[in-house]
Structure formats: structure tokens, C-alpha cells
Amino acid sequence: QVQLVESGGGLVQAGGSLRLSCVASGITVRQKAMGWYRQAPGKQRELVAGVGRFGSTNYADSVKGRFTISKNVAENTVYLQMNSLKSEDTAVYYCNDQSGTYAWGQGTQVTVSS
């Protein structure tokens, strides 16, 4: 059974930083193209950052240059470093593979105050 457990969210002022973590069980992140998604109130879930099997990364234009995705294969964990946060980054953040294959976790709330 696959479990994805996100953590690290919180309330932060605009311009601040947060680091999100996603601990995976039942899959090996080394073998997967993983991604971080977010869903703001009233909006669809969107992929904001992805890391491929061999470490290549891709980002939505809205977060490029501010967010960094990485994965630690020893810890079977995917991270999202978020810098220069803006109010429009406020959302619930989730991880999954880049196809959204697995059951969604509970997510972690990020709230950016302006």
C-alpha cells in the first residue's frame, strides 16, 4: 500500500521560506518521477515542481527561480524548498508521482500573509 505523507507547511510572511517534506512508503522514489502539487481554494490542483528518475527538474512558470524540488533516495523523501513566498502561493501542497497515480495524502497547508 502506497502512502505519501506531507509535512512542513505553516504560516509565513511574504518573502519568507518554507521547506516541505514528503515521506513515501510502498514505492521507491528513486524509481519514480515525483512531483509537488498545490490546490488553492476554488482552483484545480496543479503540478508546480517535478523531479525525474535521474534528477532532472521542471517547474511551473509561477514558481520558477523560487522553488527547488529534490529527492533523498536514502530517506525515500521528496522535498520542496520554497523561497521568496508570495500570497498567491497560499494553498494545500501535495506530493505524488508526475501522473498523480497514487492516492492523495492529506497535504500540508501553506499560508502566506502579505
CORKA-V195751 format. One record per backbone hydrogen bond with DSSP energy under -1.0 kcal/mol. NH is the residue of the N-H (numbers start at 1). CO is the residue of the C=O. If there is no record, write none. Layout:
nh:NH co:CO
nh:NH co:CO
This chain:
nh:3 co:25
nh:5 co:23
nh:7 co:21
nh:12 co:111
nh:14 co:113
nh:15 co:85
nh:16 co:13
nh:18 co:82
nh:20 co:80
nh:21 co:7
nh:22 co:78
nh:23 co:5
nh:24 co:76
nh:25 co:3
nh:31 co:28
nh:32 co:29
nh:34 co:51
nh:35 co:96
nh:36 co:49
nh:37 co:94
nh:38 co:46
nh:39 co:92
nh:43 co:40
nh:46 co:38
nh:48 co:36
nh:49 co:36
nh:50 co:58
nh:51 co:34
nh:52 co:56
nh:55 co:52
nh:58 co:50
nh:60 co:48
nh:63 co:60
nh:64 co:60
nh:66 co:63
nh:67 co:63
nh:68 co:81
nh:70 co:79
nh:72 co:77
nh:77 co:72
nh:78 co:22
nh:79 co:70
nh:80 co:20
nh:81 co:68
nh:82 co:18
nh:83 co:66
nh:85 co:16
nh:89 co:86
nh:90 co:87
nh:91 co:110
nh:92 co:39
nh:93 co:108
nh:94 co:37
nh:96 co:35
nh:98 co:33
nh:100 co:97
nh:108 co:93
nh:110 co:91
nh:111 co:10
nh:113 co:12
